[in-house]
Amino acid sequence: MVHLVLAKGLRSPLLQAVIAGALLALIAGAATGTVDRMIASAISTWAPVVVLAGLMRQSRSLVLTLQVSAIIAVVVVLAFFVVLGDPTAYWNDVISATAALFRQGGLAEQADFLLASQSVIAPQMTMLFVFLSWSLYVLVLLLGYALYRSLPGRSAEFGRFGDLNFGRVLALVLALTSVGAMATGAAWLQNVAFVLFAVFWLQGLALMHWLYGTGRLPVFVLVVVYALLPVLNLLLVTSLAVTGYTDAWFNFRARVKRNDN
């Protein structure tokens, strides 16, 4: 979908999405009778990446699009607290329903573990849900852009991933919200601070790609990072986020270029 929007604009891909969604709904209706669930799934899968790809095509900037996506992630976190008040109760219901599904599927041990951890997991679910969803959508955007760039005659016309910098404004907002969260203990500030910090993992990864592109980082290191990401995701994401956040303040790329000159 990202590839189609970048290559053809919005009208044609949206028409294809409507046709594909209608076919999926017909199949789902014939097989399970859950048409509404299939339509909701198609919308939640395609709509965010269509918006991001459309924004990138309009702005002609990958970096600006990713900066806007980080702001949207923060807005979504705030929306949870505005609409639900305390999202913990909502996530408690979700966890209980998920545990019930596990138990029906014969996964009694997993259901028991989920319920036993419910009091710890539920308060963290908003920021984890937003961060994981954001990461998924932006990675899809980046993969779609890579596919677009592989077309004959195409280049990095919307910018290069290796040049990604979320900027000092977002870094300053993160610093202020972190201080506010520690001073007040407000759950919404803690959630915003976490999401803002976590998005910088992408800038850390972009910096590694830049170092590889300039010949300063062996491809083996980059391959190892991607290979270990599913296994050591918490450690690697945290390390990359620290690297990316530091880079936002000190702009390592510019410093390396000045040293080269």
TIPADREN-479142 format. One record per residue (C-alpha): residue in three letters; x, y, z. Coordinates in Angstrom, 2 decimals. Each point is the difference from the previous one (the first is absolute). Example, Ala and Ser with C-alpha at 12.3 -4.5 7.8 and 13.67 -1.06 7.14 Angstrom:
// TIPADREN-479142
PT  rest  X  Y  Z
PT  ALA  12.30  -4.50  7.80
PT  SER  1.37  3.44  -0.66
//
This chain:
// TIPADREN-479142
PT  rest  X  Y  Z
PT  MET  0.00  0.00  0.00
PT  VAL  2.85  2.41  0.80
PT  HIS  1.67  -0.87  -3.28
PT  LEU  -3.23  0.61  -1.92
PT  VAL  -0.68  3.38  1.63
PT  LEU  3.55  1.22  -0.63
PT  ALA  -0.06  -1.18  -3.60
PT  LYS  -3.55  0.94  -1.03
PT  GLY  -1.44  2.42  2.53
PT  LEU  -3.04  -0.58  2.22
PT  ARG  -2.94  -0.54  -2.36
PT  SER  1.00  -3.28  -1.67
PT  PRO  1.31  -1.73  3.16
PT  LEU  -3.11  1.00  1.96
PT  LEU  -2.23  -1.47  -2.72
PT  GLN  2.03  -3.22  0.07
PT  ALA  -0.22  -0.06  3.81
PT  VAL  -3.79  0.34  -0.13
PT  ILE  -0.25  -2.85  -2.52
PT  ALA  2.38  -2.21  2.01
PT  GLY  -1.83  0.82  3.23
PT  ALA  -3.35  -0.87  -1.57
PT  LEU  1.36  -3.35  -1.18
PT  LEU  1.43  -0.73  3.44
PT  ALA  -3.32  0.89  1.60
PT  LEU  -1.86  -2.34  -2.36
PT  ILE  2.41  -2.84  0.73
PT  ALA  -0.19  0.64  3.75
PT  GLY  -3.77  0.19  -0.13
PT  ALA  -0.26  -3.29  -1.85
PT  ALA  2.51  -1.77  2.23
PT  THR  -0.65  1.37  3.48
PT  GLY  -2.70  2.64  -0.21
PT  THR  2.29  2.64  1.56
PT  VAL  -0.15  2.64  -2.73
PT  ASP  0.28  2.97  2.37
PT  ARG  3.13  -1.41  1.61
PT  MET  1.67  -0.54  -3.37
PT  ILE  -0.86  3.54  -1.14
PT  ALA  1.35  1.45  3.25
PT  SER  3.18  -2.03  -0.42
PT  ALA  0.50  1.21  -3.58
PT  ILE  -0.52  3.63  1.00
PT  SER  2.36  -0.20  2.99
PT  THR  2.63  -1.68  -2.20
PT  TRP  -0.14  2.27  -3.04
PT  ALA  -1.23  3.40  1.17
PT  PRO  3.04  1.05  2.09
PT  VAL  2.55  -0.96  -2.66
PT  VAL  -2.07  1.68  -2.71
PT  VAL  -0.03  3.21  2.06
PT  LEU  3.76  -0.18  0.62
PT  ALA  0.82  -0.82  -3.62
PT  GLY  -2.32  2.76  -1.22
PT  LEU  1.67  2.48  2.35
PT  MET  3.43  -1.03  -1.22
PT  ARG  -1.03  0.34  -3.63
PT  GLN  -1.48  3.42  0.68
PT  SER  2.86  1.33  2.13
PT  ARG  2.73  -1.71  -2.04
PT  SER  1.76  -0.77  3.29
PT  LEU  0.44  -3.29  1.83
PT  VAL  1.49  1.76  3.02
PT  LEU  -2.93  2.41  0.36
PT  THR  -2.46  -2.88  -0.34
PT  LEU  1.67  -1.97  2.77
PT  GLN  0.13  3.09  2.22
PT  VAL  -3.74  0.50  -0.52
PT  SER  -0.60  -3.70  0.72
PT  ALA  1.73  0.39  3.39
PT  ILE  -2.27  2.95  0.82
PT  ILE  -3.04  -2.06  -1.03
PT  ALA  1.14  -2.78  2.36
PT  VAL  0.06  2.50  2.88
PT  VAL  -3.47  1.27  -0.96
PT  VAL  -1.32  -3.57  0.04
PT  VAL  1.40  -0.52  3.51
PT  LEU  -1.71  3.18  1.18
PT  ALA  -3.23  -1.08  -1.71
PT  PHE  -0.05  -3.19  2.09
PT  PHE  0.09  2.05  3.19
PT  VAL  -2.48  2.62  -1.22
PT  VAL  -2.56  -2.55  -1.19
PT  LEU  0.47  -2.71  2.63
PT  GLY  1.22  2.01  2.96
PT  ASP  2.08  -2.82  1.43
PT  PRO  0.68  -2.54  -2.80
PT  THR  0.97  -2.67  2.54
PT  ALA  -3.61  -1.13  0.42
PT  TYR  -0.37  -0.34  -3.77
PT  TRP  3.17  -2.08  -0.29
PT  ASN  -1.07  -2.17  2.95
PT  ASP  -3.09  -0.95  -2.02
PT  VAL  2.14  -0.68  -3.09
PT  ILE  2.41  -2.19  1.96
PT  SER  -2.85  -1.94  1.61
PT  ALA  -1.61  -0.59  -3.40
PT  THR  3.35  -1.10  -1.45
PT  ALA  0.57  -2.41  2.88
PT  ALA  -3.47  -1.46  -0.60
PT  LEU  0.87  -0.57  -3.65
PT  PHE  3.25  -1.69  1.02
PT  ARG  -1.87  -2.28  2.36
PT  GLN  -2.53  -0.92  -2.68
PT  GLY  2.89  -0.87  -2.30
PT  GLY  1.52  -2.35  2.55
PT  LEU  2.71  2.42  1.14
PT  ALA  -0.89  -0.09  3.68
PT  GLU  3.52  0.69  1.26
PT  GLN  0.36  3.06  -2.23
PT  ALA  -3.41  1.23  1.15
PT  ASP  0.96  -0.42  3.67
PT  PHE  3.29  1.83  -0.53
PT  LEU  -1.76  2.85  -1.77
PT  LEU  -2.54  0.39  2.79
PT  ALA  2.69  -0.24  2.68
PT  SER  1.97  2.79  -1.71
PT  GLN  -3.07  2.10  -0.73
PT  SER  0.60  2.58  2.72
PT  VAL  3.50  0.65  -1.36
PT  ILE  -0.81  -0.13  -3.70
PT  ALA  -3.22  2.04  -0.14
PT  PRO  1.51  3.39  1.08
PT  GLN  2.70  -0.38  -2.69
PT  MET  -2.26  -1.07  -2.83
PT  THR  -0.82  3.44  -1.42
PT  MET  3.60  1.00  -0.63
PT  LEU  0.98  -3.49  -1.18
PT  PHE  -2.96  -0.19  -2.38
PT  VAL  0.70  3.44  -1.48
PT  PHE  3.75  -0.57  -0.29
PT  LEU  -0.30  -3.46  -1.59
PT  SER  -2.69  1.19  -2.41
PT  TRP  2.07  3.05  -0.94
PT  SER  3.10  -2.14  -0.56
PT  LEU  -1.94  -2.42  -2.19
PT  TYR  -1.50  2.72  -2.18
PT  VAL  3.24  1.94  -0.49
PT  LEU  1.92  -3.18  -0.82
PT  VAL  -2.64  -0.82  -2.61
PT  LEU  0.40  3.54  -1.35
PT  LEU  3.76  -0.44  -0.23
PT  LEU  -0.29  -3.40  -1.70
PT  GLY  -2.54  1.40  -2.47
PT  TYR  2.34  2.90  -0.73
PT  ALA  2.86  -2.44  -0.58
PT  LEU  -2.21  -1.90  -2.45
PT  TYR  -0.88  3.27  -1.74
PT  ARG  3.68  0.93  -0.28
PT  SER  0.71  -3.34  -1.69
PT  LEU  -2.12  1.04  -2.99
PT  PRO  1.93  0.90  -3.16
PT  GLY  0.92  3.68  -0.09
PT  ARG  -0.88  0.60  3.65
PT  SER  2.39  1.27  2.64
PT  ALA  -0.18  1.36  3.54
PT  GLU  -2.17  2.90  -1.16
PT  PHE  -1.75  0.23  3.38
PT  GLY  3.26  -0.14  1.95
PT  ARG  2.06  -2.77  1.55
PT  PHE  -0.83  -1.94  3.12
PT  GLY  3.60  0.40  1.17
PT  ASP  -0.53  3.76  0.31
PT  LEU  -2.92  -0.33  2.44
PT  ASN  0.10  2.46  2.90
PT  PHE  -3.05  0.61  2.16
PT  GLY  1.52  3.31  1.03
PT  ARG  0.68  1.90  3.19
PT  VAL  -3.61  1.15  0.40
PT  LEU  -1.24  -3.56  0.59
PT  ALA  3.09  -0.67  2.10
PT  LEU  -0.79  3.04  2.15
PT  VAL  -3.66  -1.05  0.35
PT  LEU  1.22  -3.41  1.15
PT  ALA  2.26  1.60  2.60
PT  LEU  -2.80  2.22  1.32
PT  THR  -2.58  -2.79  0.15
PT  SER  2.50  -2.29  1.73
PT  VAL  0.67  2.61  2.68
PT  GLY  -3.73  0.63  0.34
PT  ALA  -0.71  -3.73  0.31
PT  MET  2.59  -0.41  2.74
PT  ALA  -1.21  3.09  1.86
PT  THR  -3.73  -0.72  -0.14
PT  GLY  -0.26  -3.74  -0.59
PT  ALA  -2.79  0.68  -2.49
PT  ALA  -0.74  -3.12  -2.03
PT  TRP  -0.67  1.91  -3.23
PT  LEU  3.36  1.78  0.22
PT  GLN  1.76  -3.31  0.65
PT  ASN  -1.65  -1.51  -3.06
PT  VAL  0.85  2.97  -2.23
PT  ALA  3.60  0.03  1.24
PT  PHE  0.39  -3.72  -0.68
PT  VAL  -1.40  0.18  -3.53
PT  LEU  2.11  3.07  -0.85
PT  PHE  3.13  -1.71  1.28
PT  ALA  -0.77  -3.28  -1.74
PT  VAL  -0.52  1.56  -3.44
PT  PHE  3.62  1.12  0.04
PT  TRP  1.00  -3.63  -0.51
PT  LEU  -0.70  0.59  -3.69
PT  GLN  2.46  2.89  -0.09
PT  GLY  2.60  -2.23  1.63
PT  LEU  -0.60  -2.60  -2.71
PT  ALA  0.18  2.72  -2.68
PT  LEU  3.36  1.11  1.38
PT  MET  1.30  -3.55  -0.35
PT  HIS  -1.19  -0.07  -3.62
PT  TRP  1.77  3.31  -0.60
PT  LEU  3.23  -1.35  1.49
PT  TYR  -0.29  -3.07  -2.20
PT  GLY  -0.66  2.15  -3.05
PT  THR  3.15  2.02  0.65
PT  GLY  2.09  -3.12  0.47
PT  ARG  0.52  0.50  3.74
PT  LEU  -2.11  -2.96  1.10
PT  PRO  0.43  -3.54  -1.36
PT  VAL  -3.12  -1.53  -1.52
PT  PHE  0.45  -2.91  2.42
PT  VAL  -0.86  2.27  2.95
PT  LEU  -3.16  1.21  -1.69
PT  VAL  -1.05  -3.56  -0.80
PT  VAL  0.62  -1.07  3.61
PT  VAL  -2.15  2.87  1.30
PT  TYR  -2.93  -1.01  -2.20
PT  ALA  0.49  -3.69  0.82
PT  LEU  0.05  0.62  3.76
PT  LEU  -2.82  2.56  0.04
PT  PRO  -2.79  -2.62  0.42
PT  VAL  2.00  -1.73  2.79
PT  LEU  1.53  2.91  1.92
PT  ASN  -2.64  2.53  -1.00
PT  LEU  -0.22  1.80  3.36
PT  LEU  3.77  0.37  0.39
PT  LEU  0.62  0.94  -3.63
PT  VAL  -2.92  2.41  -0.27
PT  THR  1.11  1.73  3.21
PT  SER  3.61  0.23  -1.22
PT  LEU  -1.08  1.34  -3.39
PT  ALA  -2.38  2.48  1.66
PT  VAL  2.80  1.34  2.20
PT  THR  2.23  0.30  -3.06
PT  GLY  -2.71  1.71  -2.02
PT  TYR  -0.91  2.41  2.79
PT  THR  3.64  0.96  0.50
PT  ASP  0.36  0.48  -3.75
PT  ALA  -3.00  2.36  0.01
PT  TRP  1.90  2.33  2.32
PT  PHE  3.55  -0.35  -1.34
PT  ASN  -0.53  -0.88  -3.70
PT  PHE  2.74  -2.59  -0.34
PT  ARG  -0.21  -0.02  -3.80
PT  ALA  0.93  3.69  -0.26
PT  ARG  2.85  -0.48  2.46
PT  VAL  1.38  -2.96  -1.97
PT  LYS  -0.21  2.00  -3.25
PT  ARG  1.83  2.95  1.58
PT  ASN  2.75  -2.31  1.24
PT  ASP  0.34  -1.46  -3.49
PT  ASN  0.48  3.48  -1.42
//
